[in-house]
């Protein structure tokens, strides 16, 4: 097509985000066809988002989804060309029935025969669509038409009247103390794209505490997103501005984004609005591949969650835990926010939660450790089982099929622990499968709970490598390598100094705070539906930074029955292993009050405590019978 006078219909995609991703292509088409009349066809939402613009001369809105009715609407306009950014069969059918001579679009959805100019989307060997940015996907159509597509920047404009009305609705924006931060916790795609509400709340609190930020929670007007906004505002310790209570028009929403110093969003349409308005943006990715919406925008930090099942592209997560989004921590988001707000260009523009890569079908390793492992010859499962350059940690009571080693690496400097399982007895494997509810290797029983708990915010040893090899049915070999928790000791070996120092008012305050945080840690662990079976002080580590860590995750499992019985056992083990010289009865009661989250104990609580103490006494009698010391006084 040469630059001459045409009547061009441009049919835009329906999703708001896709429409914004179209803007580079729309600009290119406008510049190429300066003398032609360009009419956009789109729903009202897309028209409001893209207006005002210099790309079109007129707008049409379909009153129905019926392609026959749309064709009837289009026919009187005598369009010479139809550019179909919308990928549906119905859009091609309507253009065909309207008698538009030239119809350009992608040959997909069974509509190829109705197009006069066909582009073919790139596909993978398995015939699925190859993940390419929709921005480039739309630009390819503009390029097919002969337009110059070098400019890939998104573009949106705002109207003055909307600026005035926004300030009337949100006077807090007139003179904010610090940066204006908009968080976008919802997503029309589905809940699988949504980061947990409590983490958005903690991030908002951090922004207010550290940057005096004015935080606006931007949600759609539907019930689901209003509920998300309510959860965030209720969880935050500060007052947040919720658009669930102060609804904005789409024009006002664009103005809000245009004055924001930072936007934190799930992978959803408003993210593209923020980029088009040249804002600083943090985008949180989980079930969808970031490649689909990549814009190469320099002021965006992308944080991608890690999970074995990601990217799944499913709107609703089918797993017990939403691993991909929950692997994104509050700390990751806050560090990214600090980078953008401080204009510190030393941080990367994308962050990914750690994900192990496959060197072979039975050997997985964290990329950061590949060089060090290659120097040690640890680059395959067989090499791991022939490796002996370390301290042997095997104990007399350890089963013959299990071996343990401790070794050091220099880059990165770390102490690592290797657990190996060589031909576990079939009886042991059956027992493990029954406990796990599925067929899993011995190593998987270590690293899978550790990774899932870490995603849920429970600190665990970092898994740096694992592997497994199977026979036809049973496990032959498996291993897992974890990193030593830095600057940490088990509570069995060392308690904070406030327990052994003089009982001053400050030390007593620190002790009470420690007990409350330990109770919160155990409660959070139980809220994941996991139980440990060995939740003694020896398996709870305490780091210098005040963080608790849980180890020996092979003992962690999710009971399908008797969950309450195992919860009682866990609390009894904490109670039993807390040394009597340091933990009084009052301290133990204080622990349970913090664990229960209630100021006053109910009859049910008292019965629970009785069952815990009864279990602890049974454990004590068993140890006394076998000549072992009892940590607490009966």
Buried (B, 14 or more C-beta within 10 A) or exposed (E): BEEEEBBBBBBBBBBBBBBBBBBBBBBBBBBBBEEBBBBBBBBEBBBBBBBEBEBBEEBBEBEEEEBEEBBBBBBEBEBBBBBBBBBBEBBBBBBBBBEBEBBBBBBBBEBEEBBBBBBEEEEEEEEEEEBBBBBBBBBBBBBBBBBEBEEBBBBBEBBEEBBEBBBEBBEBBEEBEBBBBBBBBBBBBEBBBBBBBBBBBBBBBBBBEEBEBBBBBBBBEEEBBBBBBBBBBEBBEEEBBBBBEEEBEBBBBBBBBBBBBBBBBBBBBBBBBBBBBBBBBBBBBBBBBBEBBBBEBEBBBBBBBBBEEBBBEBBEBEBEBBBBBBBBBBEBBBBBBBBBBEEEEEBEBBBBBBBBEEBEEBBBBBEEBBEBBEEBEBBBBBEBBEBEEBEEEEEEEEEEBBBBBEBBBEEEEBBBBBBBBBEBEEEBBEEBBEBBEEBBBBBBBBBBBBBBBBBBBBBBBBBBBBBBBEEEEBBBBBBBBBBBBEEBEBBBEEBBEBBEEEEEEEBEEBBBEBBBBBBBBBBBBBEBBBBBBBBBBBBBBBBEEEBBBBBBBBBBBBBEEEBEEBBBBBBBBBBBBBBEEBBEEEBBEBBBBBBBEEEEBEEEBEEBBEBBBEBBBEBBEEBEEEEEEBBBEE
